[in-house]
Amino acid sequence: MNNFLSLQLRNGIMGRKKKYPRLNGLEIIDVAAEGKAIGKYEGMIVFVPQAVPGDVVDVQIIRKRKKYMEGVVINVKKYAEKRVEPFCEHFGVCGGCTWQQLPYPEQLRYKQKQVKDNLERIAKAEIPEMMPVIPSNHLVHYRNKLEYTFSENRWLTEDEVDSGLEITERKALGFHIPGRFDRVLDISHCHLQAEPSNRIRMAVKEYTLRNKYRFFDHTRQEGFLRTLTIRNTLKGEVMVILSFFEDNTGMIRNLMEFILKEFPRITSLFYVINPKGNDTFHDLDMQLYSGSDHIIEEIENLRFKIGPKSFFQTNTLQAIMLYRTARDFARLTGNETVYDLYTGTGTIALLLARYCKKVVGIEYVPEAIEDAKRNAVLNSIVNVNFSAGDIKIVLNDEFIAFHGKPDVMTIDPPRAGMHAGVVNRILKLLPGKIVYVSCNPATQARDIQLLSERYSLKKSQPVDMFPHTHHIENVVLMELRQ
C-alpha cells in the first residue's frame, strides 16, 4: 500500500458508510489544473493524486460526484516511461513537492497547459503571444523561508504502524499532514531550503528533546514549543524565529544561547510568545534576542529589509525573473504615472520607480506599507508614494486628483484575485496598460474576463516559482482598446 493511500485511510476518508468501487486498470491520460492526474471511466473524469500520464493503475474511489470521481492508487500495473523516482524520503506524506515523480520538462509542459487552458476557458481570450514558461535553474534549495511545527503527537509512518511495536517517542518537528491541523510529520531532511536550514532544525530538535522541553499539543492546545521559522538570503544571511506558547524566561534563554553557540553566524534571532489558538504571529510583539532586526535581500542593486513579519517572494531568483517580466511588459519611457495595486512591501513599485515619473503603491496591510516606505528610504528612492487601505475604497476621486490618473497599472493580488469593486474602479480609471502578476491563473483569468470589456490581452509569460508542485505564476499584459 502506498504512502498516500495509507494517509487517506488513516484520515478516515475511506472509513465512511458508503462503499465506493475499485477501478482496475485505469489509464492515466492527463494532469488537471490543481495537479491531480486524470483518468476516464465510462465517460466520467477520475482525479487521482500522485499518478503520471501513461501509468495504468488500480484505483480505489473515495469520493463520487455527479460529474467526477476521486480516488487513490492502490496498485500500479504499468509505470509510465516518463516517470522518475522521487528524491525525497517524505514524498507522498508531507504534502509538499507532489510532482517529484514527473520529469521537470513535463512539469513545465503541464504548467504551460494550465495557464493556456485557464486563459482560453475562463477568460475566453485569444492569446496573441503565449511565451514558454521561464524555468527555475534551481530545482531544490529554492525557498528562502520555511516554517516547521513542533508536535507532542507526531504522525506515525506506515512502517511504524505495520510494525505493531509500541512507539514511545512521539514528538516531531516538521510539517502538518495535509488536512490535519493536529498531526505533524517529523522531517529528517527537507530539500527546499539551503543549509544551515536542516542543521538548525535538527540541532533545535535534539536539544529540546535532550532537555525535556514540552512540544505543543495541538488537540489540547497546551505545551511550550510551537514553531520554528527559518529565513535566508542569497548572500547567506539567516534569520531564526522561535514561537513559544508560554513565557518561560529561563528555558527560552537557554535554547537561544544554545542556537547562538551552535550557529554563531546567524544574522537575526527572534522569539515570540503566542498563546493564541493558531500559529500566526503577525499580530504579536516580536522579541529580538540577538543580532539585527532584519536581513537584507538584493534584487538588481536594490536592497530590501526583511523582518520577521515581512512578506517577500519565497523564491528570490525566480522573483527576479517575475519582476523583470513585469517591467518589460510595462515598457516604461520615463514619463508615466504607475499605480501598483497590492504592492505588498513595494518590491515591484521600487523596481519600476527608476524607469517612470512616479509610482503610487496601495496595499491593505499597514505593516507591509511600513516595510515598503522603509525600503524606499533604504534605496534613496523618492518618486514613490505608498498608501495603506482597502484598495476599492482608497481609489476614490480625491485620491486620483491628488496623485494623478495612472498611465500604467501593475497588479499582484493574493490567490483569490481582485475584488469586484477593484475591477470596477480600474474600468473607471482606464489606464493605458495593465500588467497583471498572478500566483493563480484561474482567478487571474476570471479578472481578465471582467476587464475584457475595455482591454485586450496581448501577452502571457508563465514563470515557474515552485518546482515539483503544480503551482505556477503568470504575467499578462493588457492594453486599453480605443
TALIN-V915843 format. One record per residue. N is the residue number from 0. RES is the residue in one letter. PHI is phi in radians with two decimals (none if undefined). Layout:
BEGIN
N_RES_PHI ; N_RES_PHI
END
This chain:
BEGIN
0_M_none ; 1_N_-1.34 ; 2_N_-1.06 ; 3_F_-1.19 ; 4_L_-1.08 ; 5_S_-1.00 ; 6_L_-1.09 ; 7_Q_-1.11 ; 8_L_-1.05 ; 9_R_-1.35 ; 10_N_-1.45 ; 11_G_1.49 ; 12_I_-1.14 ; 13_M_-1.67 ; 14_G_-1.67 ; 15_R_-1.46 ; 16_K_-1.20 ; 17_K_-1.18 ; 18_K_-1.79 ; 19_Y_-1.68 ; 20_P_-1.30 ; 21_R_-1.84 ; 22_L_-1.82 ; 23_N_-1.69 ; 24_G_1.21 ; 25_L_-1.34 ; 26_E_-1.55 ; 27_I_-1.48 ; 28_I_-2.03 ; 29_D_-2.86 ; 30_V_-2.19 ; 31_A_-1.43 ; 32_A_-1.05 ; 33_E_-1.50 ; 34_G_1.73 ; 35_K_-1.39 ; 36_A_-1.28 ; 37_I_-2.21 ; 38_G_-2.22 ; 39_K_-2.24 ; 40_Y_-2.31 ; 41_E_0.89 ; 42_G_1.42 ; 43_M_-1.78 ; 44_I_-1.21 ; 45_V_-2.16 ; 46_F_-1.59 ; 47_V_-2.37 ; 48_P_-1.20 ; 49_Q_1.16 ; 50_A_-1.72 ; 51_V_-2.21 ; 52_P_-0.90 ; 53_G_1.89 ; 54_D_-1.14 ; 55_V_-2.05 ; 56_V_-2.37 ; 57_D_-1.62 ; 58_V_-2.19 ; 59_Q_-1.63 ; 60_I_-1.26 ; 61_I_-2.04 ; 62_R_-2.70 ; 63_K_-2.30 ; 64_R_-2.14 ; 65_K_-1.10 ; 66_K_-1.93 ; 67_Y_-2.75 ; 68_M_-2.27 ; 69_E_-2.14 ; 70_G_-2.57 ; 71_V_-2.24 ; 72_V_-1.29 ; 73_I_-1.98 ; 74_N_-2.81 ; 75_V_-1.87 ; 76_K_-1.51 ; 77_K_-2.64 ; 78_Y_-1.49 ; 79_A_-1.13 ; 80_E_-1.09 ; 81_K_-1.40 ; 82_R_-1.14 ; 83_V_-2.13 ; 84_E_-1.34 ; 85_P_-1.02 ; 86_F_-1.59 ; 87_C_-1.86 ; 88_E_-1.16 ; 89_H_-1.67 ; 90_F_-1.00 ; 91_G_1.62 ; 92_V_-2.09 ; 93_C_-1.25 ; 94_G_1.64 ; 95_G_-1.74 ; 96_C_0.87 ; 97_T_-1.33 ; 98_W_-1.86 ; 99_Q_-1.05 ; 100_Q_-1.39 ; 101_L_-1.72 ; 102_P_-1.00 ; 103_Y_-1.01 ; 104_P_-1.02 ; 105_E_-1.24 ; 106_Q_-0.99 ; 107_L_-1.12 ; 108_R_-1.10 ; 109_Y_-1.26 ; 110_K_-1.18 ; 111_Q_-1.05 ; 112_K_-1.10 ; 113_Q_-1.04 ; 114_V_-1.10 ; 115_K_-1.07 ; 116_D_-1.09 ; 117_N_-1.14 ; 118_L_-1.15 ; 119_E_-1.39 ; 120_R_-1.46 ; 121_I_-1.59 ; 122_A_-1.32 ; 123_K_0.93 ; 124_A_-1.98 ; 125_E_-1.39 ; 126_I_-2.03 ; 127_P_-1.02 ; 128_E_-2.43 ; 129_M_-1.91 ; 130_M_-1.58 ; 131_P_-1.11 ; 132_V_-0.99 ; 133_I_-1.37 ; 134_P_-1.35 ; 135_S_-1.56 ; 136_N_-1.31 ; 137_H_-2.06 ; 138_L_-1.64 ; 139_V_-2.33 ; 140_H_0.99 ; 141_Y_-1.70 ; 142_R_-1.56 ; 143_N_-1.84 ; 144_K_-2.68 ; 145_L_-2.41 ; 146_E_-2.10 ; 147_Y_-1.85 ; 148_T_-2.02 ; 149_F_-1.47 ; 150_S_-2.56 ; 151_E_-1.32 ; 152_N_-2.36 ; 153_R_-1.24 ; 154_W_-1.30 ; 155_L_-1.45 ; 156_T_-1.25 ; 157_E_-1.05 ; 158_D_-1.09 ; 159_E_-1.16 ; 160_V_-1.13 ; 161_D_-1.22 ; 162_S_-1.18 ; 163_G_1.30 ; 164_L_-1.41 ; 165_E_-1.31 ; 166_I_-1.66 ; 167_T_-1.57 ; 168_E_-1.73 ; 169_R_-2.00 ; 170_K_-1.38 ; 171_A_-2.47 ; 172_L_-2.36 ; 173_G_-2.97 ; 174_F_-2.00 ; 175_H_-1.12 ; 176_I_-1.13 ; 177_P_-0.92 ; 178_G_1.41 ; 179_R_-2.23 ; 180_F_-1.19 ; 181_D_-1.74 ; 182_R_-2.22 ; 183_V_-2.21 ; 184_L_-1.49 ; 185_D_-1.24 ; 186_I_-1.83 ; 187_S_-1.61 ; 188_H_-2.70 ; 189_C_-1.99 ; 190_H_-1.60 ; 191_L_-1.46 ; 192_Q_-2.25 ; 193_A_-1.19 ; 194_E_-1.12 ; 195_P_-1.61 ; 196_S_-0.98 ; 197_N_-1.11 ; 198_R_-1.14 ; 199_I_-1.11 ; 200_R_-1.05 ; 201_M_-1.19 ; 202_A_-1.14 ; 203_V_-1.11 ; 204_K_-1.10 ; 205_E_-1.09 ; 206_Y_-1.12 ; 207_T_-1.23 ; 208_L_-1.18 ; 209_R_-1.09 ; 210_N_-1.75 ; 211_K_1.01 ; 212_Y_-1.25 ; 213_R_-1.45 ; 214_F_-1.41 ; 215_F_-1.33 ; 216_D_-1.76 ; 217_H_-1.33 ; 218_T_-1.42 ; 219_R_-1.51 ; 220_Q_0.98 ; 221_E_-2.63 ; 222_G_2.38 ; 223_F_-2.20 ; 224_L_-1.50 ; 225_R_-1.93 ; 226_T_-2.44 ; 227_L_-2.22 ; 228_T_-1.99 ; 229_I_-2.18 ; 230_R_-2.08 ; 231_N_-2.52 ; 232_T_-2.17 ; 233_L_-1.09 ; 234_K_-1.60 ; 235_G_1.66 ; 236_E_-1.25 ; 237_V_-2.31 ; 238_M_-2.04 ; 239_V_-2.12 ; 240_I_-2.22 ; 241_L_-1.81 ; 242_S_-1.96 ; 243_F_-2.08 ; 244_F_-1.37 ; 245_E_-2.16 ; 246_D_-1.70 ; 247_N_-2.09 ; 248_T_-0.97 ; 249_G_-1.12 ; 250_M_-1.18 ; 251_I_-1.11 ; 252_R_-1.04 ; 253_N_-1.08 ; 254_L_-1.18 ; 255_M_-1.11 ; 256_E_-1.15 ; 257_F_-1.08 ; 258_I_-1.07 ; 259_L_-1.14 ; 260_K_-1.19 ; 261_E_-1.32 ; 262_F_-2.33 ; 263_P_-1.15 ; 264_R_-1.55 ; 265_I_-1.04 ; 266_T_-1.34 ; 267_S_-2.58 ; 268_L_-2.17 ; 269_F_-2.09 ; 270_Y_-2.50 ; 271_V_-2.54 ; 272_I_-1.68 ; 273_N_-2.18 ; 274_P_-1.60 ; 275_K_-1.37 ; 276_G_-1.52 ; 277_N_-2.37 ; 278_D_-1.54 ; 279_T_-1.19 ; 280_F_-2.19 ; 281_H_-1.22 ; 282_D_-1.81 ; 283_L_-2.01 ; 284_D_-1.42 ; 285_M_-1.54 ; 286_Q_-1.93 ; 287_L_-1.38 ; 288_Y_-1.56 ; 289_S_-2.75 ; 290_G_1.51 ; 291_S_-1.42 ; 292_D_-1.51 ; 293_H_-2.78 ; 294_I_-2.04 ; 295_I_-2.06 ; 296_E_-1.93 ; 297_E_-2.08 ; 298_I_-2.34 ; 299_E_0.85 ; 300_N_1.18 ; 301_L_-1.80 ; 302_R_-1.88 ; 303_F_-2.19 ; 304_K_-1.35 ; 305_I_-2.10 ; 306_G_-1.66 ; 307_P_-1.11 ; 308_K_-1.83 ; 309_S_-1.21 ; 310_F_-1.53 ; 311_F_-2.65 ; 312_Q_-0.91 ; 313_T_-1.39 ; 314_N_-2.12 ; 315_T_-1.11 ; 316_L_-1.10 ; 317_Q_-1.33 ; 318_A_-1.07 ; 319_I_-1.04 ; 320_M_-1.14 ; 321_L_-1.10 ; 322_Y_-1.25 ; 323_R_-1.11 ; 324_T_-1.10 ; 325_A_-1.05 ; 326_R_-1.14 ; 327_D_-1.12 ; 328_F_-1.14 ; 329_A_-1.19 ; 330_R_0.84 ; 331_L_-1.32 ; 332_T_-1.87 ; 333_G_1.93 ; 334_N_-1.95 ; 335_E_-1.51 ; 336_T_-1.72 ; 337_V_-1.94 ; 338_Y_-1.80 ; 339_D_-1.93 ; 340_L_-1.50 ; 341_Y_1.01 ; 342_T_-1.21 ; 343_G_1.06 ; 344_T_-1.56 ; 345_G_1.46 ; 346_T_-1.07 ; 347_I_-1.13 ; 348_A_-1.00 ; 349_L_-1.26 ; 350_L_-1.24 ; 351_L_-1.51 ; 352_A_-1.01 ; 353_R_-1.27 ; 354_Y_-1.93 ; 355_C_-2.48 ; 356_K_-1.22 ; 357_K_-2.82 ; 358_V_-2.19 ; 359_V_-2.00 ; 360_G_-1.79 ; 361_I_-2.26 ; 362_E_-2.63 ; 363_Y_-1.44 ; 364_V_-1.67 ; 365_P_-1.03 ; 366_E_-1.11 ; 367_A_-1.14 ; 368_I_-1.14 ; 369_E_-1.10 ; 370_D_-1.07 ; 371_A_-1.07 ; 372_K_-1.12 ; 373_R_-1.11 ; 374_N_-1.19 ; 375_A_-1.12 ; 376_V_-1.12 ; 377_L_-1.00 ; 378_N_-1.78 ; 379_S_0.96 ; 380_I_-1.75 ; 381_V_-1.93 ; 382_N_-1.65 ; 383_V_-2.26 ; 384_N_-2.41 ; 385_F_-2.02 ; 386_S_-2.28 ; 387_A_-1.84 ; 388_G_2.66 ; 389_D_-1.16 ; 390_I_-1.03 ; 391_K_-1.15 ; 392_I_-1.60 ; 393_V_-1.06 ; 394_L_-1.34 ; 395_N_-1.67 ; 396_D_-1.10 ; 397_E_-1.13 ; 398_F_-1.11 ; 399_I_-1.15 ; 400_A_-1.09 ; 401_F_-1.30 ; 402_H_-1.65 ; 403_G_1.67 ; 404_K_-1.23 ; 405_P_-1.27 ; 406_D_-1.51 ; 407_V_-2.32 ; 408_M_-2.25 ; 409_T_-1.87 ; 410_I_-2.36 ; 411_D_-2.45 ; 412_P_-1.40 ; 413_P_-1.19 ; 414_R_-1.01 ; 415_A_-1.27 ; 416_G_1.40 ; 417_M_-1.51 ; 418_H_-1.18 ; 419_A_-1.00 ; 420_G_-1.15 ; 421_V_-1.21 ; 422_V_-1.01 ; 423_N_-1.11 ; 424_R_-1.14 ; 425_I_-1.10 ; 426_L_-1.23 ; 427_K_-1.55 ; 428_L_-1.33 ; 429_L_0.91 ; 430_P_-1.10 ; 431_G_-1.14 ; 432_K_-2.36 ; 433_I_-2.18 ; 434_V_-1.93 ; 435_Y_-1.94 ; 436_V_-1.77 ; 437_S_-2.46 ; 438_C_-1.72 ; 439_N_-2.49 ; 440_P_-1.01 ; 441_A_-1.23 ; 442_T_-1.26 ; 443_Q_-1.07 ; 444_A_-1.09 ; 445_R_-1.04 ; 446_D_-1.19 ; 447_I_-1.08 ; 448_Q_-1.09 ; 449_L_-1.17 ; 450_L_-1.39 ; 451_S_-1.19 ; 452_E_-1.14 ; 453_R_-2.24 ; 454_Y_-2.13 ; 455_S_-1.93 ; 456_L_-1.35 ; 457_K_-1.91 ; 458_K_-2.52 ; 459_S_-2.43 ; 460_Q_-2.32 ; 461_P_-1.27 ; 462_V_-2.32 ; 463_D_-1.51 ; 464_M_-1.63 ; 465_F_-2.33 ; 466_P_-0.97 ; 467_H_1.25 ; 468_T_-2.25 ; 469_H_-1.48 ; 470_H_-1.26 ; 471_I_-2.57 ; 472_E_-1.60 ; 473_N_-2.50 ; 474_V_-2.01 ; 475_V_-2.18 ; 476_L_-1.93 ; 477_M_-2.11 ; 478_E_-2.14 ; 479_L_-1.20 ; 480_R_-1.42 ; 481_Q_-1.52
END
